[in-house]
Amino acid sequence: MQAFDQKARTWDDNPIHHERSQAIATLLLERIPIAPSMKALEMGAGTGILSFLLKDKFQKIVLMDSSPEMIRVSQEKIVQQKVTNLFPVLCDLEKENFHTEAFDVIFSQMVFHHITDIEAMARKLYGMLKEGGYIAIADLYPEDGSFHGEHFEVHKGFDADAFCKIFESAGFKDLHHEPCYTIRRKTEKGEQEFPIFLMTGKK
């Protein structure tokens, strides 16, 4: 995760990161019935932009990331803003388990295209949710590889229907996906648009 460690200090300087998180937060709150007593996990939280937007809706949010620098930045923001219900945790769910507690909601943004084994992760997240808990995942629709460039070796976005089927196979139900936000980025091919979807479902 060295690349994300290097980007951590300037991550929040990019207005697109805030716009994208705001769009995801707005749609997530429309699709999932959040209650003030709920506990949530943001997987791949980075500097916690999305969780900071949602913090007043939950009793507690665990900000999980595998980048020590991202965790450090989120910790600094929590102290600066005197936030009491956000808890950063350094953990790589692809390599480790996290059984400290079960969650009412698990959410992530732009994380799954970095994950090698989507099926295994879907099963793991299912096991980390309380019965009746919710999942919300935002990620890229299929793209031509321009988003990260030619050396990126994991997933070039997802067919949203096929993505839902993977989670259905893991046990999730009431799965739904819809367009959420469009990232505009200059690439080697010029200005390009990269739409993302939000998938929601229930255990």
C-alpha positions as a Python dict, from the first residue, in 0.01 Angstrom:
ca = {
    (1, 'M'): (0, 0, 0),
    (2, 'Q'): (301, 229, -41),
    (3, 'A'): (125, 432, -311),
    (4, 'F'): (-159, 523, -76),
    (5, 'D'): (88, 606, 202),
    (6, 'Q'): (247, 858, -33),
    (7, 'K'): (-89, 1010, -128),
    (8, 'A'): (-231, 1034, 225),
    (9, 'R'): (-111, 1385, 314),
    (10, 'T'): (-262, 1545, 3),
    (11, 'W'): (-566, 1318, -39),
    (12, 'D'): (-812, 1567, 108),
    (13, 'D'): (-683, 1845, -118),
    (14, 'N'): (-862, 1693, -419),
    (15, 'P'): (-1217, 1835, -444),
    (16, 'I'): (-1329, 1529, -644),
    (17, 'H'): (-1270, 1309, -339),
    (18, 'H'): (-1511, 1526, -141),
    (19, 'E'): (-1772, 1552, -419),
    (20, 'R'): (-1767, 1177, -474),
    (21, 'S'): (-1803, 1103, -103),
    (22, 'Q'): (-2088, 1350, -70),
    (23, 'A'): (-2275, 1185, -360),
    (24, 'I'): (-2223, 841, -206),
    (25, 'A'): (-2326, 956, 142),
    (26, 'T'): (-2644, 1116, 9),
    (27, 'L'): (-2752, 805, -184),
    (28, 'L'): (-2651, 568, 96),
    (29, 'L'): (-2875, 756, 339),
    (30, 'E'): (-3162, 733, 90),
    (31, 'R'): (-3123, 357, 44),
    (32, 'I'): (-3041, 234, 396),
    (33, 'P'): (-3258, 302, 703),
    (34, 'I'): (-2993, 428, 945),
    (35, 'A'): (-3072, 449, 1317),
    (36, 'P'): (-2865, 648, 1573),
    (37, 'S'): (-2786, 328, 1765),
    (38, 'M'): (-2615, 161, 1468),
    (39, 'K'): (-2246, 76, 1446),
    (40, 'A'): (-2074, 86, 1107),
    (41, 'L'): (-1749, -11, 941),
    (42, 'E'): (-1595, 176, 651),
    (43, 'M'): (-1367, -64, 470),
    (44, 'G'): (-1073, 107, 299),
    (45, 'A'): (-1162, 434, 467),
    (46, 'G'): (-852, 626, 363),
    (47, 'T'): (-855, 962, 539),
    (48, 'G'): (-1219, 907, 639),
    (49, 'I'): (-1391, 1163, 416),
    (50, 'L'): (-1703, 949, 376),
    (51, 'S'): (-1721, 851, 743),
    (52, 'F'): (-1684, 1212, 853),
    (53, 'L'): (-1989, 1294, 639),
    (54, 'L'): (-2187, 1011, 802),
    (55, 'K'): (-2059, 1037, 1160),
    (56, 'D'): (-2367, 1213, 1300),
    (57, 'K'): (-2593, 933, 1171),
    (58, 'F'): (-2424, 650, 1363),
    (59, 'Q'): (-2334, 571, 1720),
    (60, 'K'): (-1992, 453, 1606),
    (61, 'I'): (-1793, 408, 1284),
    (62, 'V'): (-1473, 205, 1257),
    (63, 'L'): (-1243, 347, 987),
    (64, 'M'): (-1046, 50, 855),
    (65, 'D'): (-755, 86, 615),
    (66, 'S'): (-435, -100, 530),
    (67, 'S'): (-232, 219, 480),
    (68, 'P'): (-59, 341, 799),
    (69, 'E'): (-35, 696, 663),
    (70, 'M'): (-406, 711, 574),
    (71, 'I'): (-486, 595, 928),
    (72, 'R'): (-249, 856, 1072),
    (73, 'V'): (-415, 1136, 876),
    (74, 'S'): (-762, 1023, 983),
    (75, 'Q'): (-648, 1013, 1346),
    (76, 'E'): (-517, 1367, 1319),
    (77, 'K'): (-847, 1489, 1172),
    (78, 'I'): (-1041, 1320, 1452),
    (79, 'V'): (-831, 1499, 1715),
    (80, 'Q'): (-849, 1834, 1535),
    (81, 'Q'): (-1225, 1818, 1496),
    (82, 'K'): (-1284, 1669, 1842),
    (83, 'V'): (-1483, 1376, 1700),
    (84, 'T'): (-1566, 1107, 1956),
    (85, 'N'): (-1735, 830, 1757),
    (86, 'L'): (-1485, 756, 1477),
    (87, 'F'): (-1222, 488, 1545),
    (88, 'P'): (-940, 426, 1294),
    (89, 'V'): (-808, 68, 1270),
    (90, 'L'): (-506, -49, 1071),
    (91, 'C'): (-611, -377, 908),
    (92, 'D'): (-582, -540, 566),
    (93, 'L'): (-899, -748, 535),
    (94, 'E'): (-755, -937, 238),
    (95, 'K'): (-489, -1082, 467),
    (96, 'E'): (-639, -1052, 816),
    (97, 'N'): (-964, -1120, 997),
    (98, 'F'): (-1147, -868, 1214),
    (99, 'H'): (-1378, -1023, 1470),
    (100, 'T'): (-1381, -755, 1739),
    (101, 'E'): (-1749, -683, 1689),
    (102, 'A'): (-2035, -724, 1442),
    (103, 'F'): (-2166, -425, 1248),
    (104, 'D'): (-2508, -296, 1148),
    (105, 'V'): (-2369, -141, 827),
    (106, 'I'): (-2053, -194, 623),
    (107, 'F'): (-1972, 51, 346),
    (108, 'S'): (-1685, 129, 110),
    (109, 'Q'): (-1601, 349, -185),
    (110, 'M'): (-1359, 275, -468),
    (111, 'V'): (-1203, -16, -280),
    (112, 'F'): (-1321, -333, -452),
    (113, 'H'): (-1142, -277, -782),
    (114, 'H'): (-820, -311, -577),
    (115, 'I'): (-928, -645, -423),
    (116, 'T'): (-808, -962, -591),
    (117, 'D'): (-1068, -1214, -466),
    (118, 'I'): (-1408, -1044, -466),
    (119, 'E'): (-1594, -1365, -376),
    (120, 'A'): (-1383, -1426, -65),
    (121, 'M'): (-1423, -1065, 49),
    (122, 'A'): (-1801, -1076, 1),
    (123, 'R'): (-1819, -1384, 224),
    (124, 'K'): (-1595, -1220, 484),
    (125, 'L'): (-1808, -906, 499),
    (126, 'Y'): (-2123, -1117, 528),
    (127, 'G'): (-1975, -1277, 836),
    (128, 'M'): (-1889, -938, 990),
    (129, 'L'): (-2247, -807, 969),
    (130, 'K'): (-2520, -850, 1227),
    (131, 'E'): (-2826, -1042, 1111),
    (132, 'G'): (-3035, -795, 911),
    (133, 'G'): (-2736, -566, 864),
    (134, 'Y'): (-2671, -367, 548),
    (135, 'I'): (-2393, -334, 295),
    (136, 'A'): (-2321, -41, 62),
    (137, 'I'): (-2039, -52, -192),
    (138, 'A'): (-1950, 215, -446),
    (139, 'D'): (-1713, 132, -730),
    (140, 'L'): (-1638, 177, -1097),
    (141, 'Y'): (-1843, 52, -1386),
    (142, 'P'): (-1626, -125, -1651),
    (143, 'E'): (-1358, 103, -1794),
    (144, 'D'): (-1079, 67, -2048),
    (145, 'G'): (-792, 68, -1801),
    (146, 'S'): (-731, 441, -1826),
    (147, 'F'): (-846, 514, -1472),
    (148, 'H'): (-529, 383, -1307),
    (149, 'G'): (-314, 343, -1616),
    (150, 'E'): (-159, 49, -1795),
    (151, 'H'): (30, -95, -1496),
    (152, 'F'): (-280, -150, -1282),
    (153, 'E'): (-331, -527, -1255),
    (154, 'V'): (-651, -586, -1057),
    (155, 'H'): (-1005, -497, -1178),
    (156, 'K'): (-1092, -244, -1448),
    (157, 'G'): (-1432, -175, -1297),
    (158, 'F'): (-1726, -412, -1271),
    (159, 'D'): (-2042, -513, -1449),
    (160, 'A'): (-2284, -410, -1173),
    (161, 'D'): (-2526, -698, -1233),
    (162, 'A'): (-2244, -954, -1210),
    (163, 'F'): (-2109, -775, -903),
    (164, 'C'): (-2448, -811, -732),
    (165, 'K'): (-2457, -1181, -818),
    (166, 'I'): (-2127, -1236, -637),
    (167, 'F'): (-2276, -1087, -321),
    (168, 'E'): (-2596, -1281, -369),
    (169, 'S'): (-2389, -1601, -378),
    (170, 'A'): (-2230, -1494, -47),
    (171, 'G'): (-2576, -1479, 111),
    (172, 'F'): (-2681, -1116, 67),
    (173, 'K'): (-3035, -1033, -44),
    (174, 'D'): (-3237, -733, -169),
    (175, 'L'): (-2937, -626, -375),
    (176, 'H'): (-2976, -313, -583),
    (177, 'H'): (-2737, -98, -785),
    (178, 'E'): (-2765, 240, -949),
    (179, 'P'): (-2541, 516, -1089),
    (180, 'C'): (-2400, 733, -814),
    (181, 'Y'): (-2134, 974, -942),
    (182, 'T'): (-1913, 1037, -1245),
    (183, 'I'): (-1543, 1103, -1203),
    (184, 'R'): (-1390, 1326, -1470),
    (185, 'R'): (-1017, 1279, -1509),
    (186, 'K'): (-745, 1371, -1755),
    (187, 'T'): (-578, 1058, -1890),
    (188, 'E'): (-340, 970, -2171),
    (189, 'K'): (-647, 956, -2393),
    (190, 'G'): (-761, 1303, -2290),
    (191, 'E'): (-1048, 1404, -2066),
    (192, 'Q'): (-1249, 1093, -1972),
    (193, 'E'): (-1554, 1015, -1765),
    (194, 'F'): (-1562, 722, -1522),
    (195, 'P'): (-1910, 656, -1379),
    (196, 'I'): (-1943, 473, -1050),
    (197, 'F'): (-2235, 276, -904),
    (198, 'L'): (-2363, 220, -553),
    (199, 'M'): (-2472, -133, -463),
    (200, 'T'): (-2678, -183, -150),
    (201, 'G'): (-2802, -504, 7),
    (202, 'K'): (-2899, -677, 329),
    (203, 'K'): (-2785, -979, 529),
}
